[in-house]
Amino acid sequence: MGVRQGKPSLRVKAVACAALVIIIAGASQSPAISGGSTAPGNGGSRVSPWAWGHDSMGAKSPSHTWFLAEGSTWGGLQTWILVQNPQPSAALVEITYMTERGPVRGPSSRVPAYSRESFDVARTVPETYGVSAEVISDIPVVVERAVYGGGYSWGHCSTGATAAARTWYLAEGSTDEGFETWILVQNPSDEWVDVALTYMTPTGDIEGPSSAIPPNSRRTFDVSREAGVQPEVSTMVAADAPVVAERAVYGPGREWGHDSLGAAEPDTLWFLAEGCTAEGFETWILVQNPDDISAEVTLTYMTRWGDIPGPSLLLPARSRGTFDVSETLPDTWEVSMRVDSSRPIVAERAMYGPGRAWGHDSVGTASPAETWYLAEGSTGSGFDTWVLVQNPGGATANVGITYMTDSGVLPGPWLELPADSRATFNVRDTVGSRFEVSAVVRSDEPVVVERAMYGERSDVAGARLP
C-alpha cells in the first residue's frame, strides 16, 4: 500500500464502486441501482451505506483439494468456508482445520449438484486465534474463505490455493500510520517445515523472521516486528517444503481490512478486473520485483471506452512500487488493468471506498481464461454482490453468467463485451435476495473475472445466515 496522504479519520458511508454500471451491449442504458440515498449521477444512481467490502479473483477450474491459510474465530471474529459445487452430481466435502496447536477434524457434508454451501468455522474451533483450512472433495469443487470482525465493521475474503508451494510472493503491505500487515503461513504437510520471510520496500529488501512450523498447523507473522515502519512493503515467503501463504492488512483502528492469497510465481504480465476512482474511491496497483535485476513496468487501463495508456516505472531489484490509478484516470467508475514488465514481477490491486470506510484487495492473474468460478456471494439483507469482467483481448467476447444457490441453478445475464474493456453485473438483478450464491462465468474469448461484495454492520443487517 503506497504512501496515501490525508486519510480521513471520519467513517463515511461508501458507494459500491459498481453502483454505476454501463451495460455495454444489448441492455438498458440506465445505471444499476443499489439501495441507499440518491447521489449525483446519471438516472438516479444510489449510494449504499456499506461498512465493509471484500473482493477476490475467481478460480479458473474446480479442484479436489483446496488450502486456505487465513482464519480466526477469536474475540468475536467470524470465519466462513464457502464451497461451490459446479458439477452435475453431489460432492462429498471434508474439512480439516489447522491451528497453532495442530489439526482439528472439521465437518463433512454432501453439497448438492450445482449449488453452494457455507461452513461456520467457529462451530468446530471456537475462540481460536489462528486457523487455516484444508478442504477435500470426492469431485472437483471451488472454495473461498471470508473473515469478518468488529460486528461486520470490516471483512475480507480470498479464493483458496489448489496446491502448496515452496515460495510465495505478496505485493501489498504497509506498517505505516497505524497500519497492520500480517503474513499467514499454513503447513498442510505431515512434516515440520522451515520458513523464512524477506520484506521488499522501495529502498530494497529487509531480512525477515525465520520459523519452524509444525505439521498440519498455522503460523502468523507481524511484519512490523522486523520491517519497522514501512509505508510500502512486499513479502517473499521461502520454505524448504510446500506451504500456503496469505497476507492480511488492516487500517488504523481496524476501520477496514483486506486480504489476498499470495502468488506462487512471478510473471511478466498481470491482469486485474476491478477498479474505480469516482467520487472518492481510491484504486492502487502494487508491484513487487523479487528479481535481482530492475524491471521496466508499464500499466494499461481498460474502461468502457476501451484501453488507455498508463504510467511506466523502472522498479529496482528486490523492491516494491505503487501506482495511483486516479493520477491517470480520475473520476472513472469502471477500470481494469494490464501490467506488463520486462522481468517477472507480482501485481496486486487495493481499492478503498470514500473516506476509507472499507477496503479490499486481490492478487492479479497472469492469464485470462474462458471459464471462471466464484464461490462466495450474498444478496441477502444487508449484502450486495457484483461480478466484474475484463476483456483484455483483441476481439469481442460473448460473456454469460450462471448463478448457483442453496436451492439450485439460476440462469444469469449475458452480453457482448468489446475488446479492451470492462463490464459489471449486479447479482441481485438476477437472483433477488439470497444469502448464498456462487457464480460461473463463461466466455468464447479469454477474459478476467473478479467478484466484489459489500455489506452493512451486523447491528444494521442482522446475522449473516438465518
C-alpha positions in Angstrom: 0.0 0.0 0.0 1.5 3.3 -1.1 2.0 6.5 0.8 -1.6 7.7 0.8 -1.8 11.2 2.1 -4.6 12.7 4.2 -6.5 9.7 5.3 -9.7 10.9 7.0 -10.5 9.5 10.4 -14.2 10.0 10.0 -16.0 6.9 8.8 -18.3 7.8 6.0 -20.9 5.8 4.1 -19.5 4.2 1.0 -20.7 3.9 -2.6 -20.3 0.5 -4.1 -18.0 1.1 -7.0 -20.1 -0.9 -9.3 -23.2 1.0 -8.4 -23.0 2.9 -11.7 -23.0 0.2 -14.4 -22.9 1.0 -18.1 -24.2 -2.1 -19.8 -22.2 -2.4 -23.0 -24.4 -4.2 -25.4 -28.0 -5.2 -25.8 -29.2 -4.0 -22.4 -30.5 -0.9 -20.6 -28.6 2.3 -20.7 -29.5 3.1 -17.1 -27.1 2.6 -14.3 -27.7 -0.3 -11.9 -29.4 0.7 -8.7 -28.3 -0.3 -5.2 -30.3 0.7 -2.2 -29.5 3.9 -0.3 -29.8 7.6 -0.8 -29.7 9.2 -4.2 -26.3 10.5 -5.2 -25.4 12.8 -8.1 -25.2 10.9 -11.3 -27.0 9.7 -14.4 -30.5 8.4 -14.0 -30.9 8.2 -10.2 -27.8 6.2 -9.2 -27.6 5.4 -5.5 -25.2 5.5 -2.6 -25.2 2.4 -0.3 -24.2 2.7 3.4 -21.6 -0.1 3.3 -19.4 -0.7 6.3 -17.2 -3.3 4.6 -16.2 -4.6 1.2 -14.2 -7.6 0.0 -13.0 -8.9 -3.3 -11.5 -11.9 -4.8 -10.1 -13.1 -8.2 -12.1 -16.0 -9.5 -10.8 -19.6 -9.8 -10.2 -20.9 -13.3 -11.1 -24.5 -12.5 -12.5 -26.7 -9.7 -10.2 -29.0 -7.7 -10.4 -31.9 -5.4 -8.2 -30.1 -2.8 -8.1 -26.5 -1.5 -6.0 -24.7 1.1 -6.9 -21.5 3.0 -4.2 -20.1 5.2 -6.1 -17.3 6.9 -8.9 -17.6 9.5 -9.8 -16.7 13.1 -12.7 -17.2 15.5 -11.1 -15.4 18.4 -12.6 -12.4 20.1 -15.8 -12.3 18.1 -14.2 -12.8 14.6 -16.2 -14.9 12.2 -14.7 -17.2 9.5 -16.7 -18.9 6.8 -15.7 -21.5 4.3 -17.7 -21.2 1.1 -18.0 -24.3 -1.2 -19.3 -24.2 -4.7 -20.2 -27.4 -6.5 -20.5 -26.7 -10.2 -20.8 -30.4 -11.1 -23.9 -32.4 -12.1 -23.6 -34.7 -9.1 -23.3 -34.2 -5.3 -19.9 -33.6 -3.8 -18.8 -35.2 -0.6 -16.7 -32.4 1.1 -14.5 -32.9 4.2 -12.8 -30.0 6.1 -9.7 -30.1 8.3 -8.8 -27.1 10.4 -5.1 -26.4 11.1 -4.4 -24.3 14.2 -1.3 -23.3 16.1 -1.9 -26.4 18.2 -2.3 -28.7 15.3 -5.1 -30.2 13.2 -8.8 -30.4 14.1 -11.2 -32.5 12.2 -14.0 -30.3 10.8 -17.4 -31.0 9.2 -18.3 -33.3 6.4 -21.2 -32.5 4.0 -22.7 -33.7 0.8 -23.0 -30.5 -1.3 -25.8 -30.9 -3.9 -25.1 -30.6 -7.6 -25.0 -27.0 -9.0 -25.2 -25.4 -5.6 -23.3 -23.7 -2.8 -22.9 -24.4 0.9 -21.3 -22.3 3.8 -19.5 -23.6 6.8 -19.1 -21.6 10.1 -15.6 -22.4 11.3 -16.5 -21.4 14.9 -18.9 -24.3 15.2 -15.8 -26.6 15.3 -13.0 -24.4 16.6 -14.4 -21.5 18.6 -12.2 -18.8 20.1 -9.1 -19.9 18.1 -6.7 -17.1 17.1 -5.1 -18.6 14.0 -6.9 -21.3 11.9 -6.2 -22.5 8.4 -8.3 -25.0 6.5 -7.9 -27.8 4.1 -11.0 -28.8 2.0 -11.0 -32.2 0.3 -13.8 -33.3 -2.1 -14.5 -36.5 -4.0 -15.3 -34.5 -7.1 -13.8 -31.1 -8.1 -15.3 -28.1 -6.3 -14.4 -24.4 -5.8 -13.6 -23.0 -2.3 -13.2 -19.5 -0.8 -13.0 -18.2 2.7 -14.4 -15.0 4.2 -13.5 -13.4 7.6 -15.5 -10.7 9.4 -14.6 -8.6 12.5 -15.9 -5.8 14.7 -19.5 -6.7 14.3 -19.1 -6.6 10.5 -17.3 -3.3 10.6 -14.7 -4.9 8.3 -14.5 -8.1 6.2 -12.0 -9.7 3.8 -12.1 -12.7 1.5 -9.8 -14.9 -0.7 -10.1 -17.8 -3.0 -8.1 -20.8 -1.9 -5.0 -22.4 -3.3 -5.2 -25.7 -5.1 -1.6 -26.6 -4.2 1.1 -25.7 -1.7 4.4 -24.2 -2.9 7.9 -23.6 -1.6 7.8 -19.9 -2.5 5.1 -17.2 -2.2 5.0 -13.5 -3.2 2.8 -10.9 -1.6 3.0 -7.5 -3.3 0.8 -5.4 -0.9 1.6 -4.4 2.7 2.1 -1.4 5.0 3.1 -0.8 8.6 2.8 3.0 8.5 0.4 5.3 10.4 -1.3 2.6 12.5 -1.5 0.1 9.6 -1.0 -3.6 10.4 0.3 -6.3 8.0 0.2 -10.0 8.9 1.6 -12.9 6.9 -0.3 -16.2 7.5 1.6 -19.4 6.6 -0.1 -22.8 6.6 1.8 -26.0 6.7 -0.6 -28.7 5.3 2.1 -31.5 5.4 2.8 -34.2 8.0 6.4 -32.9 8.5 7.9 -29.8 10.1 8.7 -27.0 7.6 11.4 -24.2 7.9 10.1 -20.9 6.6 12.0 -17.6 6.0 10.4 -14.2 5.2 12.1 -11.4 3.2 10.5 -7.9 3.0 10.9 -5.7 0.0 10.4 -1.9 0.2 11.0 1.0 -2.3 14.6 1.2 -1.0 15.4 -2.5 -1.0 15.0 -5.7 0.9 14.9 -6.4 4.6 15.6 -9.8 6.2 12.5 -11.0 8.0 11.9 -13.8 10.5 12.5 -17.5 10.2 10.4 -20.1 11.9 9.9 -23.9 12.0 6.2 -24.7 11.5 4.8 -27.9 13.0 2.9 -30.4 10.8 -0.7 -29.5 9.9 -0.6 -26.1 11.6 -0.5 -22.4 11.0 1.9 -19.6 11.9 1.3 -15.8 12.0 4.0 -13.2 11.4 3.7 -9.5 12.3 5.6 -7.6 9.5 6.2 -4.6 11.7 8.5 -6.5 14.1 11.4 -6.8 11.6 10.4 -4.3 9.0 9.6 -1.4 11.3 7.6 1.5 9.9 7.2 0.9 6.2 4.6 2.7 4.1 5.1 0.2 1.3 6.3 -3.3 1.9 6.0 -6.6 -0.1 6.9 -10.0 1.2 8.5 -13.2 -0.1 7.9 -16.4 1.8 10.5 -19.2 1.2 10.2 -22.7 2.7 12.0 -26.0 2.5 8.8 -27.8 1.8 5.5 -26.7 0.2 3.3 -24.3 2.3 0.5 -21.8 1.6 0.7 -18.1 2.3 -1.7 -15.2 2.6 -1.4 -11.6 3.8 -3.9 -9.6 5.8 -3.7 -5.8 6.1 -5.7 -3.6 8.5 -6.2 0.2 8.6 -5.8 2.4 11.6 -8.2 1.2 14.4 -9.2 -1.7 12.1 -11.7 0.6 10.4 -11.2 -1.7 7.4 -9.3 -4.9 6.5 -8.3 -6.7 3.3 -6.6 -10.0 2.4 -5.2 -11.9 -0.5 -3.6 -15.2 -1.3 0.0 -14.9 -2.5 1.3 -15.6 -6.0 3.4 -18.8 -6.3 5.3 -17.4 -9.3 6.2 -14.0 -10.7 5.3 -13.2 -14.3 5.8 -10.6 -16.9 2.1 -10.0 -17.5 -0.7 -9.4 -15.0 -4.5 -8.6 -15.2 -6.8 -7.1 -12.6 -10.5 -6.8 -13.4 -11.7 -4.4 -10.6 -11.1 -0.7 -10.1 -12.8 2.6 -9.5 -11.6 6.2 -9.0 -15.0 8.1 -9.0 -16.4 10.2 -6.1 -13.8 9.5 -3.5 -12.8 5.9 -4.5 -9.1 5.0 -4.5 -7.5 2.3 -6.6 -3.8 1.4 -6.2 -1.7 -1.0 -8.2 1.1 -2.6 -6.0 4.0 -4.1 -7.9 6.7 -6.4 -6.3 10.0 -7.1 -8.1 11.6 -10.1 -6.4 14.3 -10.4 -9.1 17.9 -9.4 -8.8 17.5 -7.1 -11.9 15.5 -4.0 -12.3 12.2 -4.3 -14.1 10.6 -1.9 -16.6 6.9 -1.9 -15.6 4.1 -0.4 -17.7 0.3 -0.1 -17.0 -2.6 -0.1 -19.4 -6.1 0.7 -18.2 -9.3 -0.7 -19.7 -12.6 1.2 -19.4 -16.0 1.1 -21.1 -14.4 3.3 -23.8 -11.5 0.9 -24.4 -7.9 0.9 -23.4 -5.9 4.0 -22.1 -2.1 4.1 -21.7 -1.0 4.3 -18.1 2.3 5.1 -16.4 5.6 3.4 -16.5 8.2 2.8 -13.8 11.7 1.4 -13.6 11.4 -0.9 -10.5 14.7 -1.6 -8.8 15.7 -5.2 -7.9 14.0 -6.7 -4.8 11.8 -3.7 -4.2 8.2 -2.6 -4.3 6.4 0.2 -6.3 2.9 1.7 -6.2 0.7 3.3 -8.8 -2.3 5.6 -8.0 -4.8 4.9 -10.8 -6.5 8.3 -10.3 -3.4 10.1 -11.5 -4.1 8.8 -15.0 -7.9 8.1 -14.8 -9.7 10.4 -12.2 -13.5 10.1 -11.8 -13.8 6.8 -13.6 -16.4 4.3 -12.3 -15.1 1.2 -14.1 -11.5 0.4 -14.8 -9.5 -2.8 -15.2 -5.7 -3.0 -15.5 -3.0 -4.8 -17.5 0.5 -4.7 -16.1 3.5 -5.5 -18.4 7.0 -6.0 -17.2 10.4 -6.7 -18.7 11.2 -9.0 -15.8 9.0 -11.4 -13.8 7.1 -9.4 -11.1 3.9 -9.8 -8.9 1.0 -7.3 -9.1 -2.0 -6.7 -6.8 -4.7 -4.1 -6.6 -6.0 -2.4 -3.5 -9.2 -0.4 -3.5 -10.9 1.8 -0.9 -14.3 3.4 -0.6 -14.9 7.1 0.1 -13.4 8.1 3.4 -11.8 4.6 3.6 -15.0 3.2 5.1 -13.9 -0.1 3.6 -11.0 -1.6 1.6 -10.4 -4.7 -0.4 -7.6 -6.2 -2.4 -6.7 -9.0 -4.8 -3.7 -10.5 -6.4 -3.8 -10.4 -10.2 -3.9 -13.2 -12.7 -1.2 -13.9 -15.2 -3.6 -15.3 -17.8 -7.2 -14.8 -18.9 -9.5 -17.8 -19.3 -12.8 -18.8 -20.9 -14.3 -20.1 -17.6 -14.2 -18.6 -14.1 -15.8 -19.8 -10.8 -16.7 -17.5 -7.9 -17.7 -19.5 -4.7 -18.6 -16.5 -2.5 -21.6 -14.2 -2.8 -24.7 -13.0 -1.0 -27.6 -10.7 -1.8 -29.4 -11.3 1.5 -30.5 -8.5 3.8 -27.6 -6.0 4.1 -25.4 -7.6 1.4 -24.7 -6.8 -2.3 -22.5 -8.8 -4.8 -21.1 -7.7 -8.1 -19.3 -9.7 -10.8 -16.6 -7.8 -12.7 -15.5 -9.0 -16.2 -12.4 -7.6 -18.1 -11.8 -8.4 -21.7 -8.1 -7.7 -22.4 -8.2 -9.4 -25.8 -8.5 -8.0 -29.3 -11.9 -9.5 -30.1 -15.4 -9.0 -28.7 -16.2 -11.6 -26.1 -19.7 -13.2 -25.6 -20.0 -13.5 -21.8 -22.7 -15.3 -19.9 -23.2 -15.9 -16.1 -24.9 -18.8 -14.3 -25.6 -18.5 -10.6 -25.6 -21.4 -8.1 -27.6 -21.0 -4.9 -28.6 -23.2 -1.9 -31.7 -24.1 -3.9 -30.1 -24.8 -7.3 -29.2 -23.0 -10.6 -30.4 -19.7 -11.9 -29.5 -18.5 -15.4 -27.9 -15.1 -15.4 -27.2 -12.3 -17.9 -25.1 -12.3 -21.0 -23.6 -9.6 -23.1 -21.1 -8.8 -25.9 -18.1 -7.3 -24.2 -15.9 -5.3 -26.6 -12.1 -5.7 -26.8 -10.0 -4.0 -24.1 -13.0 -3.1 -21.9 -14.7 -3.9 -18.7 -18.3 -4.7 -17.6 -20.1 -5.0 -14.2 -23.0 -7.3 -13.2 -25.2 -6.7 -10.2 -26.0 -10.3 -8.9 -29.2 -9.1 -7.2 -30.7 -8.1 -10.5 -31.0 -11.8 -11.4 -31.2 -13.8 -8.1 -33.1 -11.3 -5.9 -32.4 -11.8 -2.1 -30.4 -14.9 -1.4 -27.9 -15.5 1.4 -25.8 -18.0 -0.6 -24.9 -17.5 -4.2 -21.9 -18.6 -6.3 -21.3 -17.9 -10.0 -19.8 -19.4 -13.1 -18.8 -17.0 -15.9 -18.3 -18.4 -19.4 -16.9 -16.6 -22.4 -16.0 -17.5 -26.0 -12.8 -15.4 -25.6 -10.4 -15.4 -22.7 -11.5 -12.9 -20.0 -10.6 -12.0 -16.4 -13.2 -12.2 -13.6 -13.4 -10.9 -10.1 -16.2 -10.6 -7.5 -16.8 -7.7 -5.2 -19.1 -7.9 -2.2 -20.3 -5.2 0.2 -22.3 -5.2 3.4 -23.6 -3.4 6.4 -22.7 -3.8 10.1 -24.4 -6.6 11.9 -26.3 -4.2 14.0 -27.9 -2.9 10.8 -28.1 -6.0 8.7 -28.6 -8.8 11.3 -26.8 -12.2 11.3 -25.0 -13.4 8.2 -27.1 -16.5 7.8 -30.6 -17.4 9.1 
